[in-house]
Amino acid sequence: QVQLVESGGGLVQAGGSLRLSCAAAKVIFSTSTMAWYRQTPGKQRDLVASVTTGGDKKYANLVKGRFKISRDNDKNMVYLQMNNVQPGYTAVYYCNAKPKSTQWDGWGQGTQVTVSP
């Protein structure tokens, strides 16, 4: 079964904005730190931002001030607001869930973000 589903990707011009969404099953979302990663062909999947169940947030250095992660605990959704995007941010963006006290990591199938110059 698909446990995490991303949406909201697409084509955006440099300097523009986009919001990615990730829907998760309640049993996973309610106990999980949620995160966004990104990956380009042939490269490692890297952390973009994360948010704990309590709302504590972390960001990769290069996206600080441009991206904002948030979560809606009633809707079991996590979002990535991408502002002032640049062509270098073109990648597939993945949603990740890490429940507390488990060794399991959940991944969505990814959503493509393409930033045109």
HUBEL-V342929 format. One line per field, one symbol per residue. phi: phi as a letter, one per 20 degrees, with the letter a starting at -180 (. if undefined). psi: psi as a letter, one per 30 degrees, with the letter a starting at -180 (. if undefined). burial: b if it has 16 or more other C-alpha atoms within 10 Angstrom, else e. A space follows every 10 residues. Layout:
phi = ???
psi = ???
burial = ???
This chain:
phi = .edccebofq ebfgnecbce ccdcfgfeff ddfdbdccbd gmdffdfdab befenfdccf gfdfnddceb cdffelcccc eddlfcgfeg aeddecccff lcdecdceen cfdcdef
psi = kkfkjllfla kklkfalkkk kkklkefeef gkkklkllkl kglkkkkell klffgkkkkk effkfekkkl kjfefhkklj jjlhlleffk lkkkkkkjlk hlgkkkklfl kkkkjk.
burial = eebbbbbebe ebebeebbbb bbbbeeebbb bbbbbbbbbe eeeebebbbb bbbeeebbbe eebeeebbbb beeeebbbbb ebbebbeebb bbbbbbbbbe eeeeebbbbb bbbbbbe
